[in-house]
């Protein structure tokens, strides 16, 4: 098995495959050195059980921040509305969200992979093309020392929105690009001094934002959006104006790092083309406003591993891989994309008359009742797919 892409989805699916007694080679174009650019850092409660089953949750919790309450802060009035994740205590084993920089999770998973004899990670290896035939796949890549080829029965594309695996499969990524870019900043400022929770939404027609504490060193993530037509080279100047508007007079914010990215709602027509299989941003991409992108890709990977395990170890019909594709595309189309789009419009396109007031009133109603909070939050449980059913060969036994 070849996995292309060493981001969180690629690393986690490689770990799940290896733990299922499947030989894995993971190819990543970047070096193993951690990036300073702000990346994913909030691990939704829905995926924590899966991280636990992979054996990485305890280490992740030990190195991250657990948060059980998040708030909606109305910038114009100072009103705060609170969601308490403890309302999910009877529904899930881990009713909290975990704040952990992506590179820290990568370190944890890479250490697990290094201890497994059936997984090999190749850094600085940029895939140039992927070809398939009746017997398997050949991945050709630029690697240290020159061009190399990797042969396997299947290839998993976890290589992001510009996926070479998806393009080699002849699949596009149709959809829309929003007219705003989102800007993720890592800043040195104690937002808790202004009453912010470890995680929350800043609701405002002009200055909507996502605010979250990254770690205990005083680093916070502040994510906002701006018009995509504005020149990116002068983003820093506008960033200073943004912080002047939303923070008290005289407050100085140290911006440690930032990254600007386009926002999309896009999905491939299918996540399987023969022996080529897609997960995460290689298969679909969404606005970060609802926090559904990371868990959505994670559950893509776990559902795919289930299907591949059935095919490889139990001789299941490869039709189960089509069911993986159909089911995970359904989740994105029916849940991830519409919820993310709704949140994006609320946060970063809410100038319409009465829009903010209507949203505030809606959240007042929800947060006033624990049962309504629970109902609102449990929508996120739909990110996970039910187990895929498959036919096993008579006499097949569990591996290992």
N, C-alpha and C positions, 0 to 999 in steps of 0.2 A: 504494500500500500504506500502510495506517495501522497503526502499532504503538502500543498504549496501555500505558503504564508505562515509566518511565525508570530502573528498577533495573538490576542487572547483566544480567539476562536480556533485558530490553527493549533496552538499549543494544547488547549484543552481537548480538542478532538483527537489529537495524537496521543495524549495520555489515556483517553477512554479506549481508543483502539488497542493500544499496547496492553492495557489491563484486561482486554478481551482476548488476549493471546493472538493478536494479529501483528505481523511484522510491519513496522512503520519507518519510512524515511521522511523527515520534514525538511523542506527547503525554504530558506528565508533570504531575501535579497539584502537585508541590512546586516550590520554586524551585531554581535551579542551585547554591545555597549548600550546602556539605557539611554533613551532620548529625553531631552529636557523639555520638549514641546508638550503642552498640556494635552493629555489623552484621557481615555475613559478612566473613571475612578469610582463610580457608584455602582455597586453590585446589588441589583434589585432582590428583594426578599424571595421572589419566586424561584431564583436559581440557586439559593444557598443550600437547599437539600441536595441538589446535583453536585455542587462542589464538595459537600460532605461525603457523598458516595464515592467521589474520586479521591478522597483522602487528603484534600488540601484546605478544607475549611478551617480547621483548628489553627493552622499556621497563619492563614489569612486573617482570622479574627485577632490573633496575637499581635499582628503587625499593622492592623487597620483600626478604624474607629467604628464602633457600633452605634447606630442611632435609631431610636424608636419613636421619634416624634418629628414631624416637619410642619412648617408653617407657610401660610400665605400672608404676605405683608403688602398692604395697600399703601403705596408710597405717598399718595396725595393726602391721605388722612391719618396715617399711622396705625390704622386698624390691623389687628393680627387675628388670624383664624388658624386653628391647630388640628392636625390629624395625628392620632395616636395609633401606632402600629400594633399596640397590645390588643386591639380589638380583633386581631387575627390569631390570637393565642390558641383558640380551639380549632383553627383551620390548618395551620402550618406549624412545623416544628421550630422554625427559625423566624419569628415575627419581627424582623428588623432589617434594615438596609446596612450594608457594609461599605464604608468609604476606604478605598485602598487604591493607590496609584497603580495604573496598569503595569508599569515596569516592575513594581513590587510583586504583583501576582505572577508576572512572567518569571521572576527569579525563583519563586516557590515551585512553579510547575517545572521549570527547567531542571531544578535539583531532583525532582521526582523522576523526570525522564532519564536523567543521567544514571539513575540507579537501576534502570530496566534494561535487560540485555537485548530486547527485541525492538528497540527504537534508536534511531540515529538522527541527529540534528546537524544540518549543514548550513552554516552561516555564510554571508557574503556570496550567495548563490542565486543569481538572477535568472529566472526561467525565460527562455526565448521562444519556445514553441512546445506544444503538446500534441502528440499524434496518437491515434488509437487504431487498432486492428482487431481481428476476431479473437486474438489470444491475449491481448493486453494493451498497455500504453507505454509510450516512450516520451519522457520529459527531457528536453535538451536545455542546458543552462550554462551560463557563464559562471565559472567557479574559480576559486583560487587555484592557480596552476593551469587554467585554460578551460576549454569547453568540455563538458561532461554530459553523459547520457544516463538516465535512470529508468529502469524497466520495472513495471509492476502490473498487477491485474487491474487496479483501479487508481484513479487520481481524484483527490478531494481538493477543490479550489476554495481556499480560505484567504485568497490574496486580494481582497478589497474591491473597491468600486471599479478600478481599472484592471480587473482580473484578466490575466493572460489565459487562465484555464477557460474562463467563460468565452473569451474571444476565440480561442482555439476550437471550442465546441460550436462556434457559429451562432452563439446566442447574444442578443442585444440586451439592453437594460432600459426598456421604454418607461416613460413616466414624465414627471415635471421637475423643473428646477425652480425653487422659490425665488422671488425677486430680492431676497435678503441673503446676506452671508451671516453666519454666526461666528462670534469671536469669543474664544475661551481664553481667559486670563488666569494665571497663577499670581496672586498678589499677597504682599505682606501687610495685612491690616486686620485687626480684630473685629470682624463683623458682629461677633457676639456682644461687643460693647454697645451696639445699637439695638440689641434685642433679638438678633437673628438666632434661629436654632442651628444645629449642625447642618441642616439642609432645609432649603425653602425656596419659595417662589416670590419674587418681587413683582407685584402687579401694578402696571402703569401704562397708559396709552402711548407714552413716548419712551419710557425707560424700563420696560419689562426686562427681567433678568432671572437667571437661576443662580443661587448662592449656596455654596457648600464648603464646609471645612475639609481640607485635604488631609491634614495630619496634626500632631501635637506640637509642631515646631512653629506654629503661627501662620502657616500657609493656608490660603483660602482660594477657592475657584469661583470666579465671577464670570458668568457667560451671558452675553447679550447679542443683539443682532443690529445690523445696519444695512442701508441700501446697497445692494450689490453693484450699482452703477458708480458708487463713490470709489475713487482711486485707492487701491490697497496700499500704495507706498506712503500715503499720508494718514494711515490708520492710527498711528501712534499719537498724532496731534489730536485727533477726534476722541481718542480714548481718554486723554487727560480732561477734555471738556466733559465727557460723560461722567467721570468720577467727581468732578466739581459740582455737577448738577445733583447727584444722588447722595453725596456725603456732606456732613456738616462743614461749614466754612472753616478753612484753615487746616483741614485734615489732609495729610500727605500720604499717598498710597505708593508703595514700592511695587512696581510691576516686575516680577521676576522672569516671567515668560508668557508668551501668548501665541495662539495659532488662529488663523482665519480660514474658514472653510465654507464652501457652498452647501446649501441645504437642498436635499432632493426628496422626492417621493417616487421611487423607481423600483421595478421588480422584473426579473427575467420571466419569460413565458413559461419556462420550466426549469427545474433545478437538476435535471439529469439529461445528459445526451450520451447515450451508450454507456461507456465506462468512465465518463467524466461527470463529477458530482459537485454541486455548489452549495456553500453555506455562508451565512453572515452577509457582509457587504458585497461579496462576489455575486450573491443571489438577489439581494434587495438592499435598499438604502433608504433611511428615513430621517426626518428632523430629530434632533436630540431632545426636544422639548419634554417628552413624556418619559424619557429614560428607558424606552422599550427596545432600542436597537441592540444593546449588548445582550440582554437575556434572550431576545428573539433569535439571535445568531447562535447563542449557546444551545438553545433547545433544537435548532436545526442540527447541530452537531451530534447531540445525544440521540436524536431520533434516527439520524443517518447511521450512527454506530450500531444501534439496535438492528437496523435493516441489514447492514453489512455482516454483522455477526450471524444472523440467520442464514444468509446466503453462503458465507464462507465455512461456517462450522456445521450447519445443519442441512445444507443442500436445498434451502428454500428457493422457490422460483424467483428469478430476478424481478418479477413484477412488483415485489415488495418495495423495490427502489423507486418505482413509479409512484407507489402510494406515499412513500416519503416525500417525493417531489410535490405531489398534489396536496398533501396535508400541510406541509410547511408553507407552501404558497398560499393556501387558504388562510392560515393564521396571519400571515403578513397582510393579505388583502382585506380580510374581514375585521382584524383587530388592530394590529400594529400600525398600519398606515392611517386608518381613520382616526384613531385615538391620538396619534402623534400629530396629525394635521390639525385636529381640533385644539390641542394644546398649543401648537405653534401659532395658530390664529389668535388665540387668547393672549399669548405672551408678546407676540411680535407683529401683530397686524390688527390691533384692537382700537384703531382711531375712530371707528364708526360711532354714531350718536348712541349713547347709552350702553355701549358694549361692556365697558368696565363695570358699570353699576349693576348690570344684569348678572355678570359673572360673580361679583361680590355677593349679591343676594343669593345666588345659587349655592355658593360655598358656605354662606351662613347657615342655610338650611341643612346642608349635608353635615357640617361639623357640629351642629347642635345635638346630634343624636349618634351614640356609638353604633347602633344598628345600621344607620345610613352611612356612616364612615366605613363600616365593614363591607357593606354592599358596594360602595364606590371602589374601595381598594381591591376587592376580590376580582374585579375585572382583569387584573394582571395575572391571575392564575390561568387564564385562557392562553397565555403565551406558550404554555407547555402542552405538548400533544399527548393524547392517550397512547398506550403501547400499541404498536402495530401488530396485528395478528398475521401469522404466516403458517404455512404447512411445512412440517419437518419430515425428513425421510424416516420411514419406519426403522426403529432400532437406533436412531441417533441419540447420543448422550451428551451431557454437558461437557465442554472442554475442561481440561485441567483438573 
